[in-house]
Amino acid sequence: MKQAMLKRAVAASVALLTLAGGATSAFADGKDKGHNNNDDHGKAQSHGKKAGIDIQLNFKDEKELKWAFEHIIRLASKGVFNGYDDGTFKPQQSISRIESIVAAVRLMGLREQAESQAEMSTKLNFKDADQLASKYPWAVGYVAVALEKDLFSETDMVVQPDKPATRLFAATLLVKALGLEADAKAKVNTQLSFKDADKIPAASVGYVAVALEKGLITGYNNNTFRPDQPVTRGELAALLDRTDEQLPDNDRQAITGKLKAAPANGSIVIVKPDNTEVAIPLDPGVFIFRHDVKSAPSAMAAGDEVLVRTYLNKAVFIEVTKTAVQPTVTTETGEYNSIALNDKGKINTLSITKNANNSTSAIVLNVSPDVVIVGNPALLKLGQSVELTLTNGLVTSIKVV
């Protein structure tokens, strides 16, 4: 039931809203006024800009992102979790509960619904609702949606928006976002092997067990879980990205397929799974992942399988999910003997004589239907020297020399 509900929620999300809201800031207030919502502690600005939005995928502190780099870029490209207005991401900075809740709701594809509720001045029943509405008015709708989707416990009396999100809080939140509460409750008596398992509340054991089972979170090398340790922005990015991979229809708004050719004239052509083709211009700042590293457009090749996210009809993020098999190109030289044609009158096989080590031998090679003859075809007679180019074992070029 919960999975079906999530499917409908994700399907209802609007790609442009998702991308636009997180363009140059860490979180958005949904109104896109462009005003500053930073507090005195230097927290991430909580708004986007309605006009001239740039998708920020290049961070000044990129070297500090390290192991979380890939997770961060994927989330930023979807507007789920973004950087700061000064161009940094600050991966080692701890993150608050309200920021985690907002990110989880966006991950579920419910941003539009959350921001609509905020505009309707939704009244919450938490004891600190007035504090939330005063300090984070843009987040009220997100909390309302989180309540509707069971991301809170029935016993939660306060939101505690400024409280640091802990590893236990984040793991529980994202297991709920996946709609796996029933699984968590079924595992409530799991015996966790962590040395500090006694620090995990009994009612939370099942959530930790599911989070571990689904690969959302892991323990530390010294066999501890550290449930009360604050989560950093980089760590939350990894948690969110791993959760995103398991959400139904998690990339419904993305364009997927194979590159028809390498990028040319500032655009790419994708052959979609239904064999239709779509041409997509590349944004000047397009971010490309290939072989799990940041790459230039020139690194992409025909046949690469890609996932593309666009903004204003331009590709702003491309992930090569599977690289094309690079062809094996070899050459053969010898003297022309003969050819054999197929039933369509095209060259099917080619025989040449090779001279090596004072001996001669004849070999027969299969020929590509698209073989190209370089030079004067009229000279292609018995004993004529030829140079052959073979691609994956097929003759693709016959050069008369």
C-alpha angles and dihedrals in degrees: 000000000000092000091053090050090052091050090056090046095052091044090054095055119111114228097208093051090050092052099038098052098060098039101124105355140065097243135003132227092212094239097081094212094148093232125139118259098172115135126215092271095066097250120170116285110257105215145066132215120255097211130042094012117181120201102233109218099141113076127194090223094049092134089061093055092073113149092010094053097101094045092049095050093049092052094043090052089057095045091242099117123008145173135260130278090252089065097256132114100200097210094185094055116105119244130224129237093248092053090050093049092049091050092049093051091049090048088057090056094248101121096113092050092048095050092046089056091049090056090052090060094241113206115225126201098216116121090238094044093116091052090049093049092048098048101027108025090155090059098053093089091049091054090048092053091044088056092049091050094049096248089138127064119247088242096054108119098172137034096213091199096184096047112110113256110243129210090255093049093049095045092049093046094053096044086056091047088057089053093242100132092119090054091049093051090048089056096046092117095050113136105230114206098214117123089231096044089122088069092063112090113245093240090053098051093090092052091052090047092053093044089054093045092051093047094242093129138006137200127250129269091258090059096255129129100197096206094184097049112117115248119237123222090252092051092048090050089057092048092049094047093050089049092048091058089060100044114105113258088000093167100032091133095052125094114236134184142090128305110250090205141345114289113285134179092003097303144082133219117219124199103212124213090263088056093249116133129227127188115213125188115226118240110235089242097044113157115220129193115196123162085001093294134099108269142182121249088250089066092067118095139196110277096029110141108229144185112210130192119194138199123191087359093300128110109251098166130030125179118189099217094181126013121227117256104256112232120245109234121195136162135224129191130195146107121303116250110165148315133227122213129215126228089276094057095252126128109271102172136008128206123206135173117232124203116209136149092000091303136096131220135178121226130187119215132192114241129217116241086235096052115154123215113213116201130011110339089199089070092058096109137133110301095015113141113244137182115210129200114206124196114196088341097310122111105243099166134032113194116194107215 
